[in-house]
């Protein structure tokens, strides 16, 4: 792209609407975005705003298949100038393609509210709610899809699925209630004998109350605990089902991608924000979770969003590494353990690299020569670096480069080599033919060249 043109476009605070039409006609989508990225809709009379929104929407629709990131940027600008049905649809679709789930839901909810006759909004929002295991909300949303819309047939199929899940949940509650009565009686006997929490020896989950008063859902892989938080019986059943499903999803994903999963039972405690601060301490209030000594503590887990499950994947990876590494995870370089955990989180969220906002920060740091050195994070966690977000991202990009050089199979081979030799850098050299400085250079090259 012509550099002087970029400068002129950025300097123009409020380019005329005609400029949007001209750039769209020439299919200069990036220039179109740059021209109106900083422009405020308030700088234009209301009658002129559709003339800007229309070309921006064309760009969003044109780039949706080949460049979802730029499509999202154009769609976001289009909706800022005018909230049309088409603009909200394109914004939601591009948001989903770029793993911005919250933005997609917001666009779909606006569309459902303002354009109730457009069946696309109810259908897609209902689909997302089903994916989140919120079948009751999915039913209410899918029922709003107009019967005569082109989306009605698909909406009816999803409605059948949602209603079936609600019916299954109702049947499951009776079984859970029976188990609770039995387990609670056993818990009282265990408590009287001074024994600890129960640990089922099968993959089937059992529910009960631990001696500390926390609700427990457990099988041979996970012992999941949480405080009741005023949930009634039905809410507890739904929440425990979602938690169990999330844990099994993370377990299966990790085994599939990394090739290994946790073998020993893993304790997981789910807290609200306030509970997390009370039990863990205010200094950790910004942490999404913590893994220490066979126990994962999750912050803000009252609702299991995709972001929560991504954070859970990070902590679960730490738990797996703790088991794989002789002497525990503390013997590994901090950048490697945290980098692998964040890399696994990216992949769980459907990303091959860092999220867009983080990628921009990493690219900027690389160009300015401000990426932290891996040697600085060998014994000092990325969380304690000058810019923790960039430090975590750099660590994950280092692991990304290692995976690029040999897949996750070679990651496991590297850990095996380290277990045998006890030398982290020696194993890095023998497995990948690189020292820390060489890996620093590879990360810098990857981030500078994109």
C-alpha positions as CSV (number, residue, x, y, z in Angstrom):
1,X,0.0,0.0,0.0
2,X,1.2,3.5,-0.8
3,X,2.8,5.0,2.4
4,X,2.0,8.7,1.6
5,X,-1.6,7.7,1.0
6,X,-1.8,6.1,4.4
7,X,-0.5,9.3,6.0
8,X,-3.0,11.5,4.2
9,X,-5.9,9.2,5.1
10,X,-4.9,9.1,8.8
11,X,-4.5,12.9,8.9
12,X,-8.0,13.4,7.6
13,X,-10.2,13.5,10.7
14,X,-13.5,13.4,8.9
15,X,-13.2,12.4,5.3
16,X,-16.3,13.1,3.1
17,X,-18.8,10.3,2.6
18,X,-18.0,10.3,-1.1
19,X,-14.5,9.0,-0.2
20,X,-16.0,5.9,1.3
21,X,-18.0,5.2,-1.9
22,X,-14.9,5.8,-4.1
23,X,-12.6,3.5,-2.1
24,X,-15.3,0.8,-2.0
25,X,-15.8,1.0,-5.8
26,X,-12.0,0.4,-6.1
27,X,-12.2,-2.4,-3.6
28,X,-9.5,-0.7,-1.5
29,X,-10.8,-2.1,1.7
30,X,-7.7,-1.5,3.9
31,X,-7.5,2.1,2.8
32,X,-11.3,2.4,3.4
33,X,-10.8,1.2,7.0
34,X,-7.9,3.5,7.6
35,X,-9.8,6.5,6.3
36,X,-12.7,6.0,8.7
37,X,-11.0,4.2,11.6
38,X,-10.7,7.4,13.6
39,X,-13.7,9.2,12.3
40,X,-16.6,9.8,14.7
41,X,-20.2,9.4,13.4
42,X,-21.0,12.5,15.4
43,X,-18.8,14.4,12.9
44,X,-21.4,13.7,10.2
45,X,-25.1,14.8,9.9
46,X,-27.3,11.8,10.6
47,X,-28.5,11.8,7.0
48,X,-24.9,11.3,5.7
49,X,-24.0,8.4,8.0
50,X,-25.6,5.7,5.8
51,X,-23.4,6.8,3.0
52,X,-20.4,5.8,5.1
53,X,-21.9,2.7,6.6
54,X,-22.9,1.2,3.3
55,X,-19.4,1.0,1.8
56,X,-17.9,-0.2,5.0
57,X,-20.5,-3.0,5.1
58,X,-19.6,-3.9,1.5
59,X,-16.0,-4.3,2.6
60,X,-17.0,-6.5,5.6
61,X,-19.1,-8.8,3.3
62,X,-16.3,-8.9,0.6
63,X,-13.6,-9.9,3.0
64,X,-15.5,-12.3,5.3
65,X,-14.2,-15.4,3.7
66,X,-10.5,-14.4,3.1
67,X,-9.7,-11.9,5.8
68,X,-12.0,-12.1,8.8
69,X,-9.9,-9.8,10.9
70,X,-10.3,-6.9,8.5
71,X,-13.9,-7.8,7.8
72,X,-14.6,-7.5,11.6
73,X,-12.9,-4.1,11.6
74,X,-14.9,-2.8,8.7
75,X,-18.1,-4.3,10.2
76,X,-17.5,-2.7,13.5
77,X,-17.1,0.7,11.8
78,X,-20.2,0.1,9.6
79,X,-22.4,-0.6,12.7
80,X,-20.9,2.5,14.5
81,X,-22.2,4.7,11.7
82,X,-25.6,2.9,11.2
83,X,-27.0,-0.2,12.9
84,X,-28.5,-2.0,10.0
85,X,-29.6,-5.6,9.9
86,X,-26.9,-6.5,7.3
87,X,-24.2,-4.7,9.3
88,X,-25.0,-6.5,12.6
89,X,-25.1,-9.9,10.7
90,X,-21.7,-9.3,9.1
91,X,-20.3,-8.1,12.4
92,X,-21.5,-11.2,14.2
93,X,-20.2,-13.5,11.6
94,X,-16.8,-11.9,11.4
95,X,-16.6,-11.8,15.2
96,X,-17.2,-15.6,15.4
97,X,-14.6,-16.2,12.7
98,X,-12.1,-14.3,14.8
99,X,-13.1,-16.0,18.1
100,X,-14.6,-12.8,19.6
101,X,-17.6,-14.6,21.1
102,X,-18.8,-11.8,23.3
103,X,-18.9,-9.3,20.4
104,X,-20.8,-11.8,18.3
105,X,-23.4,-12.3,21.0
106,X,-23.8,-8.6,21.5
107,X,-24.3,-8.0,17.8
108,X,-26.9,-10.9,17.6
109,X,-28.8,-9.6,20.6
110,X,-29.0,-6.1,19.1
111,X,-30.2,-7.6,15.8
112,X,-32.8,-9.7,17.6
113,X,-34.1,-6.6,19.4
114,X,-34.1,-4.2,16.6
115,X,-34.9,-6.5,13.6
116,X,-37.2,-9.2,15.0
117,X,-38.4,-10.2,11.5
118,X,-34.9,-11.2,10.5
119,X,-34.6,-14.9,11.5
120,X,-30.8,-15.0,11.2
121,X,-30.4,-13.3,14.6
122,X,-32.5,-15.7,16.6
123,X,-31.1,-18.7,14.8
124,X,-27.5,-17.9,15.3
125,X,-27.9,-16.6,18.9
126,X,-29.9,-19.8,19.7
127,X,-27.1,-21.9,18.2
128,X,-24.5,-20.2,20.5
129,X,-26.7,-20.7,23.6
130,X,-27.0,-24.4,22.7
131,X,-23.2,-24.6,22.4
132,X,-23.0,-23.0,25.9
133,X,-25.3,-25.7,27.2
134,X,-28.0,-23.0,28.1
135,X,-30.8,-25.0,26.6
136,X,-33.6,-23.0,28.4
137,X,-32.4,-19.7,27.0
138,X,-31.8,-21.3,23.6
139,X,-35.5,-22.4,23.4
140,X,-36.7,-18.9,24.3
141,X,-34.5,-17.4,21.6
142,X,-35.2,-19.9,18.8
143,X,-38.9,-19.5,19.4
144,X,-38.5,-15.9,18.3
145,X,-37.4,-17.0,14.8
146,X,-40.4,-16.0,12.5
147,X,-42.2,-19.0,11.2
148,X,-42.2,-17.8,7.6
149,X,-38.5,-16.9,7.6
150,X,-35.9,-18.9,5.6
151,X,-34.2,-19.8,8.9
152,X,-37.4,-21.3,10.4
153,X,-36.6,-24.9,9.3
154,X,-33.2,-24.9,10.9
155,X,-34.5,-23.2,14.0
156,X,-37.1,-26.0,14.4
157,X,-34.3,-28.6,14.3
158,X,-32.3,-26.8,17.0
159,X,-35.5,-26.4,19.1
160,X,-35.9,-30.1,19.1
161,X,-32.3,-30.6,20.3
162,X,-32.8,-27.9,23.0
163,X,-36.0,-29.4,24.3
164,X,-34.5,-32.9,24.3
165,X,-31.6,-31.6,26.5
166,X,-34.0,-29.9,28.9
167,X,-35.9,-33.2,29.1
168,X,-32.7,-35.1,29.7
169,X,-31.7,-32.7,32.4
170,X,-35.0,-33.1,34.2
171,X,-34.6,-36.9,34.2
172,X,-31.0,-36.5,35.4
173,X,-32.1,-34.4,38.3
174,X,-34.0,-37.3,39.8
175,X,-31.0,-39.6,39.5
176,X,-28.7,-36.9,41.0
177,X,-31.1,-36.4,43.9
178,X,-31.0,-40.1,44.6
179,X,-27.2,-40.1,44.6
180,X,-27.1,-37.0,46.8
181,X,-29.2,-38.7,49.5
182,X,-26.9,-41.7,49.4
183,X,-23.7,-39.8,49.2
184,X,-24.7,-37.3,51.9
185,X,-25.3,-40.1,54.2
186,X,-22.0,-41.6,53.4
187,X,-20.3,-38.2,53.8
188,X,-21.7,-37.9,57.4
189,X,-20.2,-41.3,58.2
190,X,-16.9,-40.4,56.7
191,X,-16.9,-37.1,58.6
192,X,-17.6,-38.9,61.9
193,X,-14.6,-41.1,61.2
194,X,-12.5,-38.2,60.2
195,X,-12.0,-39.4,56.6
196,X,-11.5,-37.0,53.6
197,X,-13.6,-36.3,50.5
198,X,-14.9,-39.2,48.5
199,X,-13.2,-40.2,45.2
200,X,-15.1,-42.4,42.9
201,X,-13.0,-44.9,41.0
202,X,-14.9,-44.7,37.7
203,X,-15.5,-42.0,35.0
204,X,-19.1,-41.6,36.1
205,X,-19.6,-38.4,38.1
206,X,-21.1,-38.5,41.6
207,X,-22.4,-35.5,43.6
208,X,-22.3,-34.8,47.3
209,X,-21.1,-32.4,50.0
210,X,-17.5,-32.4,51.2
211,X,-16.6,-32.2,54.9
212,X,-15.8,-28.5,54.4
213,X,-19.3,-27.8,53.3
214,X,-18.5,-27.3,49.6
215,X,-20.5,-29.0,46.9
216,X,-18.5,-31.8,45.2
217,X,-18.8,-33.4,41.8
218,X,-16.2,-36.1,41.3
219,X,-15.0,-39.0,39.1
220,X,-11.7,-40.8,38.9
221,X,-10.2,-37.8,36.9
222,X,-11.5,-34.8,38.7
223,X,-12.7,-33.7,42.2
224,X,-14.6,-30.5,41.5
225,X,-15.6,-28.3,44.4
226,X,-17.6,-25.1,44.7
227,X,-19.7,-23.2,47.2
228,X,-23.5,-23.4,46.8
229,X,-23.8,-19.6,46.2
230,X,-27.6,-19.6,46.7
231,X,-28.2,-22.0,43.9
232,X,-31.4,-24.1,44.1
233,X,-31.4,-27.8,43.3
234,X,-32.0,-27.4,39.6
235,X,-29.4,-24.7,39.3
236,X,-26.8,-26.9,41.1
237,X,-27.6,-29.8,38.8
238,X,-27.2,-27.6,35.6
239,X,-24.1,-26.0,36.9
240,X,-22.4,-29.2,37.9
241,X,-23.3,-30.7,34.5
242,X,-21.7,-27.8,32.7
243,X,-18.6,-28.0,34.9
244,X,-18.2,-31.7,34.3
245,X,-18.7,-31.2,30.6
246,X,-16.1,-28.4,30.5
247,X,-13.5,-30.5,32.4
248,X,-14.0,-33.5,30.1
249,X,-13.7,-31.2,27.1
250,X,-10.4,-29.8,28.3
251,X,-9.1,-33.3,29.2
252,X,-10.0,-34.6,25.7
253,X,-8.6,-31.6,23.9
254,X,-5.3,-31.7,25.8
255,X,-4.9,-35.4,25.2
256,X,-5.7,-34.9,21.5
257,X,-3.3,-31.9,20.9
258,X,-0.5,-32.5,23.3
259,X,-0.7,-36.3,23.2
260,X,-0.8,-36.6,27.0
261,X,-3.3,-35.8,29.8
262,X,-3.3,-35.8,33.5
263,X,-3.3,-39.3,34.9
264,X,-3.7,-38.7,38.7
265,X,-6.9,-37.3,40.1
266,X,-7.0,-33.5,39.9
267,X,-8.7,-31.2,42.4
268,X,-10.5,-28.2,40.9
269,X,-12.1,-25.5,43.0
270,X,-14.4,-23.0,41.3
271,X,-14.8,-19.6,43.0
272,X,-16.7,-16.4,42.3
273,X,-14.5,-13.3,42.2
274,X,-15.2,-12.4,45.9
275,X,-14.6,-16.0,47.0
276,X,-11.3,-16.1,45.1
277,X,-10.0,-13.0,46.8
278,X,-11.2,-14.3,50.2
279,X,-9.5,-17.7,49.9
280,X,-6.5,-16.9,47.7
281,X,-5.7,-13.2,48.5
282,X,-6.2,-9.8,46.9
283,X,-2.8,-9.8,45.3
284,X,-4.1,-12.6,42.9
285,X,-7.4,-10.8,42.2
286,X,-6.4,-10.3,38.5
287,X,-5.4,-14.0,38.0
288,X,-7.9,-16.1,35.9
289,X,-6.7,-19.1,37.8
290,X,-3.9,-20.8,39.8
291,X,-2.4,-24.2,39.8
292,X,-0.4,-25.3,42.8
293,X,0.4,-28.8,44.2
294,X,-2.3,-30.7,42.4
295,X,-5.0,-28.2,42.9
296,X,-6.5,-25.7,40.3
297,X,-8.2,-22.7,41.7
298,X,-10.4,-20.9,39.2
299,X,-11.4,-17.2,39.5
300,X,-14.8,-15.8,38.4
301,X,-16.1,-19.3,37.5
302,X,-19.8,-18.7,38.5
303,X,-20.5,-18.9,34.8
304,X,-18.4,-21.1,32.4
305,X,-17.8,-18.9,29.4
306,X,-15.4,-19.7,26.6
307,X,-12.9,-17.4,28.3
308,X,-13.2,-19.4,31.5
309,X,-12.7,-22.7,29.7
310,X,-9.6,-21.2,28.0
311,X,-8.2,-20.2,31.3
312,X,-9.0,-23.7,32.6
313,X,-7.0,-25.2,29.7
314,X,-4.0,-23.1,30.7
315,X,-4.2,-24.3,34.3
316,X,-4.9,-27.9,33.3
317,X,-1.8,-27.8,31.0
318,X,0.3,-26.8,34.1
319,X,-1.2,-29.7,36.0
320,X,-0.2,-32.1,33.1
321,X,3.4,-30.7,33.0
322,X,3.6,-31.0,36.8
323,X,3.0,-34.8,36.3
324,X,5.2,-35.2,33.2
325,X,8.3,-33.4,34.6
326,X,10.5,-35.3,37.1
327,X,10.5,-33.2,40.2
328,X,7.4,-31.2,39.1
329,X,6.7,-28.2,37.0
330,X,8.9,-26.0,39.1
331,X,12.0,-27.6,37.6
332,X,11.1,-26.3,34.1
333,X,11.9,-22.8,32.8
334,X,9.0,-20.5,33.7
335,X,8.7,-19.2,30.1
336,X,8.3,-22.8,28.9
337,X,5.7,-23.9,31.3
338,X,3.6,-20.7,31.1
339,X,4.2,-20.5,27.3
340,X,3.0,-24.0,26.7
341,X,-0.1,-23.3,28.9
342,X,-0.9,-20.2,27.0
343,X,-0.3,-21.8,23.6
344,X,-2.7,-24.6,24.5
345,X,-5.2,-22.0,25.6
346,X,-4.9,-20.2,22.2
347,X,-5.5,-23.5,20.4
348,X,-8.5,-24.4,22.6
349,X,-10.0,-21.1,21.6
350,X,-9.5,-21.9,17.9
351,X,-6.5,-19.6,17.4
352,X,-3.2,-20.6,15.7
353,X,-1.5,-17.6,17.3
354,X,-2.1,-14.8,19.7
355,X,-5.5,-13.0,19.8
356,X,-5.6,-9.9,17.6
357,X,-5.1,-7.3,20.3
358,X,-2.2,-9.2,21.8
359,X,-0.7,-9.8,18.4
360,X,-0.6,-6.1,17.7
361,X,1.2,-5.5,21.0
362,X,3.7,-8.2,20.3
363,X,4.4,-6.9,16.8
364,X,4.9,-3.4,18.2
365,X,7.2,-4.7,21.0
366,X,9.2,-6.6,18.4
367,X,9.6,-3.6,16.1
368,X,10.8,-1.5,19.1
369,X,13.2,-4.2,20.3
370,X,11.2,-4.5,23.6
371,X,10.4,-8.2,23.6
372,X,11.6,-9.8,26.9
373,X,14.5,-12.3,26.7
374,X,13.7,-15.9,27.4
375,X,16.7,-16.1,29.7
376,X,15.1,-13.4,31.9
377,X,12.1,-15.7,32.4
378,X,13.9,-19.0,33.2
379,X,13.4,-18.7,36.9
380,X,11.1,-15.6,37.0
381,X,7.6,-16.0,35.8
382,X,6.2,-13.8,33.0
383,X,3.7,-12.4,35.5
384,X,6.6,-10.6,37.2
385,X,8.0,-9.0,34.1
386,X,7.7,-5.3,33.3
387,X,4.8,-6.0,30.8
388,X,3.3,-9.3,31.9
389,X,0.9,-9.5,28.9
390,X,3.7,-9.2,26.4
391,X,5.9,-11.6,28.5
392,X,3.2,-14.3,28.4
393,X,2.7,-13.7,24.7
394,X,6.4,-13.9,24.0
395,X,6.7,-17.2,26.0
396,X,3.7,-18.7,24.1
397,X,5.2,-17.6,20.8
398,X,8.5,-19.3,21.7
399,X,6.5,-22.5,22.3
400,X,4.7,-21.8,19.0
401,X,8.1,-21.8,17.2
402,X,9.0,-25.1,18.9
403,X,5.8,-26.7,17.8
404,X,6.4,-25.4,14.3
405,X,9.8,-27.2,14.3
406,X,8.5,-30.6,15.3
407,X,4.9,-30.6,16.5
408,X,3.8,-31.4,20.0
409,X,5.4,-34.9,19.8
410,X,8.8,-33.1,19.9
411,X,7.7,-31.1,22.9
412,X,7.1,-34.4,24.7
413,X,10.5,-35.7,23.5
414,X,12.1,-32.5,24.8
415,X,10.6,-33.0,28.3
416,X,11.7,-36.7,28.3
417,X,15.2,-35.5,27.4
418,X,15.2,-32.9,30.2
419,X,14.0,-35.6,32.7
420,X,17.0,-37.7,31.8
421,X,19.6,-35.1,31.6
422,X,18.4,-32.5,34.1
423,X,19.7,-29.7,31.8
424,X,17.0,-27.6,30.3
425,X,19.2,-25.7,27.8
426,X,21.2,-28.8,27.0
427,X,18.0,-30.6,26.1
428,X,16.8,-27.6,24.1
429,X,20.0,-27.7,22.1
430,X,19.9,-31.5,21.5
431,X,16.2,-31.7,20.6
432,X,15.9,-28.5,18.5
433,X,19.4,-27.4,17.7
434,X,18.8,-24.0,19.3
435,X,19.9,-22.2,22.5
436,X,17.8,-19.6,24.2
437,X,19.3,-16.8,22.1
438,X,18.5,-18.7,18.9
439,X,14.9,-19.1,20.0
440,X,14.7,-15.4,20.9
441,X,15.8,-14.6,17.4
442,X,13.2,-17.0,15.9
443,X,10.4,-15.4,17.9
444,X,11.6,-11.9,17.0
445,X,11.7,-12.9,13.3
446,X,8.2,-14.4,13.4
447,X,6.7,-11.3,15.1
448,X,8.6,-8.8,12.9
449,X,7.8,-10.5,9.6
450,X,4.0,-10.6,10.0
